[in-house]
Amino acid sequence: MFRRIRDLREDNDLTQKQVARQLNCSQQVYSNYELGQRDIPTDILIKLSKIYNVSADYILELSDNPNMQK
């Protein structure tokens, strides 16, 4: 999961600081999410899903299909 959020961020040409700003958290907190040093709260998972327009299951690595279910 942690590698996937880093890959999504990099694929979208965003910095950790830019994503952290959208999540209303510090760059350090977001960095800890990417490093797996901090669990990602549900509300942050939902926000990440919306930022990248992918399903939460994709971020959680429960699915390899990034498409959001309609």
C-alpha positions in Angstrom: 0.0 0.0 0.0 2.8 2.4 0.9 4.6 2.0 -2.4 1.4 2.4 -4.3 0.6 5.8 -2.8 4.2 6.9 -3.6 3.8 5.6 -7.2 0.5 7.4 -7.6 2.0 10.6 -6.4 5.0 10.3 -8.7 2.8 9.3 -11.7 0.8 12.5 -11.1 4.0 14.6 -10.9 3.2 15.8 -7.4 5.5 16.4 -4.5 4.8 15.2 -1.0 4.3 18.7 0.1 1.6 19.3 -2.6 -0.3 16.1 -1.5 0.1 16.9 2.1 -1.5 20.3 1.5 -4.5 18.7 -0.2 -4.8 16.3 2.8 -4.5 19.1 5.4 -1.5 17.4 7.0 2.2 18.2 7.2 4.7 16.9 4.7 6.3 14.8 7.4 3.1 13.1 8.3 2.5 12.3 4.6 6.0 11.1 4.3 5.4 8.7 7.2 2.4 7.3 5.3 4.5 6.6 2.2 7.2 5.0 4.3 4.7 2.8 6.2 5.7 4.4 9.5 2.2 5.5 10.1 -1.2 3.9 9.4 -3.3 5.8 6.9 -6.6 6.8 8.5 -9.8 6.1 6.7 -10.5 9.7 5.9 -7.1 10.2 4.4 -7.5 7.0 2.4 -10.8 8.4 1.0 -9.1 11.7 0.1 -6.3 10.0 -1.6 -8.7 7.9 -3.6 -10.4 11.1 -4.8 -7.2 13.0 -5.5 -5.9 10.2 -7.8 -9.4 9.1 -9.0 -8.7 5.5 -8.1 -10.6 3.0 -5.8 -9.6 2.6 -2.2 -9.2 -1.1 -3.0 -6.5 -0.2 -5.5 -4.6 1.9 -2.9 -5.0 -0.9 -0.3 -3.7 -3.4 -2.9 -6.9 -5.4 -2.7 -7.3 -4.9 -6.5 -5.0 -4.2 -9.4 -7.8 -2.4 -11.2 -7.4 1.4 -10.4 -10.9 2.2 -11.8 -13.4 3.5 -9.3 -16.6 1.4 -9.1 -19.7 3.3 -10.2 
